[in-house]
């Protein structure tokens, strides 16, 4: 598991205010079903706590066909950091000065 790879073991977050977030741009979307399948495969059989409930979704582009990069980020983060509240921030669009880039100003606003 990722916890073995990073020598985390069965450690979990203890502070109730701990929080972590993933940002997603350029068509990367979140899928509850995909995250649950990841947890079922890599967390449940090991008896590990992954995340702290489902991530809070923030932004205007959080649902749709799950993106490989965006899902890898939320799966990895919740897979390593058990008992830590998570958020998935997804934003549609492109940078106005270069359509190949992310809409960072939208995210910052």
C-alpha angles and dihedrals in degrees: 000000000000089000090059092046092053095037093241096132114180096328115136135185113277105183109089093217095055111128137172133185142198122209120211130193140161099045098319109142137180127243123194090199093053092048092048090051090051091050092046091052103039107022111031098053089052093046090240128151109234117194120325105275124312118328120263108245117227129179138028100288110050102116133058134068106352115249120227095228097042093048093045089055096050093041093050095044096048091040092059101033108057121189093017121124112241137201130197112209113194126180130186126214139042137267110280093226097046122019091203090067135076123260095252094162090057089052092048093049 
